[in-house]
């Protein structure tokens, strides 16, 4: 069995991009046709490339042996596995030792738990500084596209006590002002 890389497209759109294990390129093409659910490859542009696994493995082994020879002062290892095992186990021991040291800490009390907020930056959560909330400006856009400063409307209403006058001054409907008065609980002086 060999490994083949297959890419197929039709009208600039990729239909198939995968690896297939087969004995020959013809069998790989048939597997691709079956996986795509097509009876014919008419109009489909495809490329089949054999991936030489044995060659890649031998190149990787040779490069590892060269690198390991440099580490051992010119002596070639009997097998790559014999050479890698001591190096890997040494690296693992070092990592475990650093983890043990990190786990054994002085009698510092643990930091208090903090509530996670997905919308605050991570730096603020680590440091614990509260981020100021932005103040919302009390303006809105009406249906005809004009911007209304509701603070000014509220000031005029509280000064005059007249819904009609506040609505007329800001070119709003009386019902809009009434609804805002009810919703926000405005009182006039």
N, C-alpha and C positions, 0 to 999 in steps of 0.2 A: 504494500500500500504506500502511496505517495500523497503528499499534501499539495493541493492546488489552491491558488488565490484566484477567484473569479469576480469580475466586475461586468455588469451588463446595464445598458441604458437604452432608452427609446425616446427620441425627440428631445434630447438634452436632459432628460430626467433619469436619475439612477434607479434602476429597478431591483438590482441585486448586487450586493457587495459582501462577500463572505468567503470563508475557507471551506474546502470540501476534501475529504479523504477518498481517493479512488486509485484504481490500478493504472489508468491511462487518461490523457486529456479528453478523449471521446466520452469515456464513462463519466468524467467530471462534468462535461457539458450536459449529458443526459440527466444527471442528478440536479443540475441547476434548472433545467427545463421543468423537471418534476416539482422542484421546490417552488418555482414561480407559478406553477399551474398552467403552463402553456403547452400546446400541442406542437407548435412550430416557433422557430426563432426568427421568423420573417419580420424585418424592420427593427430587429434588436441588434445593437452593436455590442459585442462582448470581447473580453480579453481573458485568456487563461494563462496563468504563470505558475510554473512548478516551483515550490519552495523546497530547496535542497537542504533538508533537515540534517542529514549526515554531515554535509560539508560545513554547515553553520556550527554544528556541535564540535567538529574537529578544530575549527578556527578558534572557537571560544576556549577549548581545552589548551590549545597551543599558547594563546595569549595569557591564560592563567598560569601555565607552567613558566613562561618567561617572567611574569611579574613575581611569582613566588621564588624563582631562582635569584632575582635581584634582592629579595628579602632575606634569603638564606645564604647569601655570599657566594653564589655561583653553583651550589649543589642542586641538581635537579631532583624533585621528589619522585618516588616510585609511582605513585598515582596522585591525581589531583585531590581526591578525597582525603588521602593521608596528610596532605599539606594543608588543606582547608580546615580540617577538624580542630587542630590545636589553636589556630588563629581565631577561629570562630568562638571556641570555648573561652579563650582569653578575653575576647571582646565582651562576651556575655557576662563573664565574671566581673569585669569592670563596671558594666552597666548595673548589675545587681548590687554591687558595693555602693555605687552612688545613690541608688534608690534607698538602700538601708540607711545611709547617712542622712538623706533628706527626710526620712520617716522619723528618725530619732532627733527630735528638736528639743530646745530648752523648755522651761516651764512657761512659755508664753501662752496666754489664754487664746483660744481660737477666736477669730474675728466673728462679730455678731452676724447672723444670717441676714441677707438682704433680699428683698423682693426683686424678682427678675422682671425687667421691662424690655420687651423686644424692640421698642422704638427709641430707647435712649442709647447713645453711643457706648461702646464697651468700656472706654476709658473712664467715664463717669461712674460706671458700676463698680469698677475695681477700686477707684480712689474713694468713692462714696460721697462725692460732692453733689449736692442736689442741683439739677439744672433748672433755671428759672423758666416758668411757663410763660409763653408769649401772651401778651394781653390782646384780647380780641377787640377789634375796633367795632363799635356799634353802628355800622353803616350797612346798608343793604341796597340792592338794585330792584327797582320796581318793574312791573311788566312792560312799561313803556321805555325802560332803559335808563331812567334817571337815578342818580345815587341819592339816598336819603341818609342824613345824619340824625339818627334817632336821639342822640343826646341833646341836640339843639331843639328837636321837637318836644322832648320831655321838659326842657327848661322853659320853653314858651308856654306849654300847657300848665305847668306848675305856677308860672307867673300870672297867667290870665285866667286859668280855670275854664277855658272854653275849648271844647273839642273842635268846633267849627272853625274858630279862628286859627288854631294850630294847623288844621288840615288845609285851610285856604292859603296860609303863609307859605307852606312847603309844597303846595300843589299836589296834595294827597287826597284820597277819598276819606270821608268821615268814618266809614266802616274800618278802614285800615288803622286809623288812629285809635278807634274804640277797641279793636282787637289787641293792639299793642298795650293799651292801658290795662285791659283785663289780664293779659298774659303776664305782664311785668308788675302789676299792682301799683301803678302810679297813683299818687294823690296830689290834689292841688292845694295850695296854701290859702 
